[in-house]
C-alpha cells in the first residue's frame, strides 16, 4: 500500500499531518544570509555550530554560503557531518573513552576533525589514539571564558597544555576554544558587550603569552548568536560558532539591541504545527496529541511566535486548530506566502 508522506516541501499547512516540525524556508534562508552580511568585510570566518540542526544538508548550505566548516558537540554528531559531506569539523568538547577516541581518529582519516582538551590526561589519550590510527590530529586548548564549566584558566595553564600538545608527535596545536556560553542570553546589549570584552582580554592575553613562547596560535574560535557582533569586531577572535541564528528561538529574541529594543538580527524560522483535538469551554484548556517528552528543557526555550497560517487553516480558538507544543521531529518545510 502506498502511503502519502505526512508532509512535503510546499504543502499547505492545513494539509500537513500533525504534529510536525515546520521550517519557514524564506525566513531560514534570510537568516543564513544575514550572518554573512553582518560580518562582511571582517576577517573572521564562520564555523556554525551544527548541534542546532544536526543535519548535513543544512550544514552544506552553510558551507555554500561561506562557512569554513561546522562545530559539533560529540563524536556521533561529527560522524553524521563527515558522512554527510562536511570536510572540516570541530568537536567543541573534550572526548573521553577509548572507543570514542578510536572513532574520532578513524573519522580524521577522511576529513579534518579537530577536538578540544583541557587536561593533560586528555592530551595523552588523544596522542595514543592518533598514533594508533597513524594520523595527525588538530587539538584546541579550551579556555575558561567565564562560564566556569569546561576549560583551563587563561594564561599559564593554557600555555602548559598547548606546549604538551605541540610536543606530541601525532598532535597539532590548532588554537584556542574560547566560547563564552553564559554571556549569550544576557538581556542587555551592554551586559553582553562587557562580558565578551572580558573574554576577549582572556583570549588575547593567552594568545600573546603563547607567542612569547614561540607557539603559534592560528585560531581563536568562539562566539554565539547572542554575542557574535562583539567577537567579530574584537580583533582577537578568528572564527564565529553561531548556531541558533538559523532557527532563532524565542529566548534569543528577548535579547536587547543597542537601542534597548528586542533584537531583530534574525527571525524565527522553526515552528511546531499541531492540532487541538479537544477544548473545554469552561476552563479554556485545550488538548493536543503532541506530547511533551523533554521535561528537563525549560518551556521558554521552545516558545515562539506562530508561523503564517494558510487561509484555509481553522481559527486558533476551535478544535482542529494549530498549537505549539515542544518539537517532536523534523517533518516539513514550507515557504511563507
N, C-alpha and C positions, 0 to 999 in steps of 0.2 A: 504494500500500500504506500503510495506517495503522499507524504505529508508536507504541507506548506510550512516553511520556516516561520518561527514566531515573529520575526522582524527582518526587514531588508532595508538597505540604504534607499532613502527616498520615499519610503512607505508613509502615508499619512498617519499621524499619531493615533487617531481613533481606530486604526486597523492593527496596531501593534498589540500582540498578546502580552498581557501584563502578569507579573512585574517585569519591567525592562529597564536596564541602564542605558540611557539615551544620550548620544553626543550631538550637540548642535554643531555641525561641521563648519558653518560660516564663522561662528564665534571661536571655535577651536583654531581655525586657520588664521584668524585675526590675531589671536594670542601668540601663535607661533611667530608671525611676522613682527609683532610689536616688540618682542625681546630683542630681535636683531636690530630693529630700528632704534631702540632706546640706547644701544651701546655702539651704534655706528660711529666710526671714527676713533674708537677706543682700541688700544692694543690687546685688550683682554679677549680671551676665547670663551666659547660656551661649551660646557660639558654637562648637559641636563641630567638630573637625577631620574633614572627610569623606575624607581620604586613607586612613582606616582602612577604610572600606567602599566609597567611590566609587559610591554607589548613591543616586539621588534619592529612591527610595521610603523608604529608611531615613532620609534627611535630612528628608523631610517628616514622618515620625513624630517626629523630634527636635523639629522646629518645633512640631508639635502639642502637645508636652509642655512648651513654653515657650521653646525656643531662639529667639534673635532672628535667626538665620541660620546659615551654616556657614563654615568655613575650607576652603581648598583649597591645593594646593602649586604648581599651574601652570595655564596658560590653558585647556588641554584639559579639565581637571577642572572649572574654572569653567563652561565651556560645557555640560558634561553636567549640572551642577547647575541652571543657569538654564533650559536647555531642558526639564529635568525638573520645573520649577515652583518652584524656590527663588528668592526675590526679593531676597535680601541675601547676598552672597558676598564674602569677603575672601581674596585671594591672599596668603598669608603668606610671600611670597618676592619677590625682585626679578625683574622681567620685562625681558629684553634682546632686541633684534632688532626690526626694523621690522615684519615680518609678524606677529609675536606681539603687538606693541603695537597694531597695527590691529585684530586680532581682539579684544583686550581692550577697546578703545574702542568697537568695534561692539557688543559684549556689554553694555557700560554704557549703551547706548541703551534697553535693555529691562528692566534691573534695576539695583539698587545694587551696584556692583562696586568694591571697594577693592583697593589694591595697596600693596606696600612699596617703600621706596627707602633706600639707604644711601650714595649718591654723587651729587654734583651733576650728572654727565653723565646719570644716570638720570632725574633731575627734568627736565632739558631735553628728553630724549626723550619722557617722559610728557606734558609740556606740548605738544610738537609733535603727538603723536598725538591728544590730546584736542581741540586746536584744529582739527585737520583733520576730526575727526568732529563737531565742534560740540557737545561735551559738557563738563560739569564733573566731574572725576574725583577721588574721595577718595583721598588718599595718606597713608600712615602712615610715620613715620620708624622704621626698625628700629634698635634699640639693642642693643649687645652686653651681654648679661646675665651673661657669664662663660663661655659656651661657646666664644668666640673663633673663631666661624665668620663668619656674616654680621653686619652691623650696625655702625653708627658707635659711637664711645665715648660714654658718657653725658655730660651737661653741655654745654659749649660746642660740641663738634662736632655734637651733636644739635640744638642751638639754631640753628646756622648753616644746617643743612639744612631745618629747619622754617620758618625765615624765607624761604628760597628758595621753598619750596612755597607758603607763604602769599602771597607776592608774585606768583606765576604766575597769569595771567588765567584759565586753564582748569583749575586745580587747587585743591583744598581741603585744608588740613592737617587730617587726621582723627584724629590721635593717635599713640600710640607702640605699636609692636610690640615686646613685652618678654618674649619666651618664653625660658626657661632650660632648654634641652633636655637638657644634660648633668647636670642635677640629678634628672631623672625616675627614673633607675634606681639612684640611691644607695641602698644597702640600709637603712641605719639611719634611723629616723624623725628623730632629732636631726640627722643629717647633712643630710637634705633640708631640715629646718627652717632650719638655718644657711645653707645655700646660697641658699634663697629669701629669707631675711632680707637678704642682700647684694643680691639682685636688686631687692627692694623699695626698699632705700636708693637704688640707682642710678636706678630709675624715678621715685621720689618726688623726688629731687634734681633730675632733669631737668624734671619737671613744674613744680616751684616756680621753676626758672630761666626756663622759658617764660612763666610767669605774670608774673614781674617785668619781662619784656619785652613784656607785653600780648599774648601769644599764648595763646589758649585751647587747652587740651588736653582735649578731651571724652572721650577713650577711652584707657585703658591696657589692652591686651589681651595675654594670655599664659596661662601655667599649662598643666599636663598632668595625666594620670591619676595620676602619681606624687606630685604636689605640690599639687593644687588646693586642699586644705584650708588651706594657708598663704596663698596668694594671696587666697582668698576672705575670709580674716579680716584682711587687711593694711590695709584702708582706703585702699589706693592703686590696686590693680587694679580695673577695672570690668567686664572680660569674662574668661571662662574658655574655653580652647581644648581641653579634654579630648577625646580621640578614641578611644583604645584601650579605654576603660571599657565600651563596649557589647559587645565580644567578650572582653576581658581575657585577654591572652596569659600564658603561664606565667611569663615573666620578671618581669612586673609583680607576679605573685602571690608572688614571692620577696621583695618589699619588706616591711619590717617596720613594724608599727604602734607606737604609743607604748609599749605593754606588752611589746614585743620579740617578739611572735608575728607570723607571716605575715599580711599584710593580708587582711581579709575585706570590704573596701569593695565589691568587685564579684566576680563569679564567671565562670569560663569559660563561654562560650555558643557558641563556634565550634569545630568539630572536623572532622577528616578521617576519613571512613569508607572503608576499603579492604579488600581481600580478599587473604589469603595463599594463593597458588596452589601453593606447594611448600615443604616444610620438611625439612631434613636433620637426622635424629635425632642423628647422630654429632657434628655441630658446633653444633647448635641454631640454625643460620642459617635464616631464612625468606625467601622471595622473594615480591614483590608486583608487579603490573603498574603500580602508581602510582609513576612515576619521579620523581627529584629533578631539577628543572630550574633551581633558583636557587642555585648553589653559593656565591654571594657573601653569602648570608644565613646567619648562624650558626644551627645547629640549635636552640640554646636558645630562640630567639625563637619557634619553632614547635612546641615540645613542649607538651603539655597533658594534663590528666587526661582519661580516657576518658569519653565521654558514656554515659548509661544504655543498657545493651544490652537489646533486647527479649528476652523469654523464649525466643523461637524461634530466636535467633541462636546459632550454634555456639560452643563454648568457644574461648577465645583461643589455646589451645595446639595446635590442629589446623589442617590445611589448610582453607581456606574461612573462616577467622576474620578478625575485624576487625583492622586495623593502623592506625598513624597516621603516614604519610609526610607530606611537605610538601604544602600545599594546591595544587590544580591548577585549581580553578574552582568558582564557586558552583553548587550543583546541587540543594539540598534544604533544607527547613526542617521541623523536627519538634517536636512537643510531647512533653515527658517524661511518662511515665505516673505 
